[in-house]
């Protein structure tokens, strides 16, 4: 009789926890906050965030926060289309940064070490220095508030950055689809997925301002591309995730997630277990990321194109 070589769930869970504690769990997911602000519920989502941030401030902090916001908009109390799509996303980033500035300034006046400022761009688009999506997104979202109440200026801004996003996204997709060695990474897929979502709504708001009857050409295109790309990504993880077992006591083994992303471990494994453990880890990584949400975003964007195009909600800034 052949000996059993089953893999315990406890072993997989332990290796997953080691990966998680080292900050190496791969993430190629669509950011939930970005998706919610690029939706039919964008106005409500932004209002909720704005209210929550203000509730976390003292009266003095709230006054300073509202003063700073008003000054950025030239004293205006209204942001044109502020509750819609990319404008709502830009205001969300702005509010998060200004709120942190006010609370950090007030709460840490002594020698205590201040917490690092939030980095919503990195949170949404990840960090992959090989591609420029994060920097393009950062530039666009920082410039939107200053152009929001000038329709011609906003349209010109959106047209410029729509082209920049498209050019970079086409290049990323071509590289990753070519199966060129090391072209596919979790960080690269994340930038493409979130960058594509931003691109759709940058184009959408540009056309909302200049040609409201324009058809949706981007969502179907991205929907066609996302499935095959995620299949390539799955195969990428199946190739790169390796568990080299510990040969003795102590953390002598190595768990490789992707090139240059590895962590030592002390888990003893039989040689026959390795492939099963590696595959189980990949499936755990993929299920955690909920990559189906990316496909569903593109489906909703296409299905609700007319309703999205019809969004017109302004954002009313709070008083002092």
Buried (B, 14 or more C-beta within 10 A) or exposed (E): EEEEEEBEEEBBEBBBEBBEEBEBBBBBBBBEBBBBBBBBEBBBBBBEBBEEBBEEBEEEBBBBBBEBBBEBBEEEEEBBBBBBBBBBBBBBBBBBBBBBBBBBEEEEEEEEEEEEEEBBBEBBBBEBEEBBBBBBBBBBBBBBBBBBBEEEEBBBBBBBBBEBBBEBBEEBBEBBBEEEEEBBBBBBBBBBBBBBBBBBBBBBBBBBBBEEEBEBEBBBBBBEBBEEBBEBBBEBBBEBBBBBBBEEEEEBBBBBBBEEBBBBBBBBBEEEBBEBBBBBBBBBBBEBBEBEBBBBBBBBBBEBBEEBBEBEBBBEBEEE
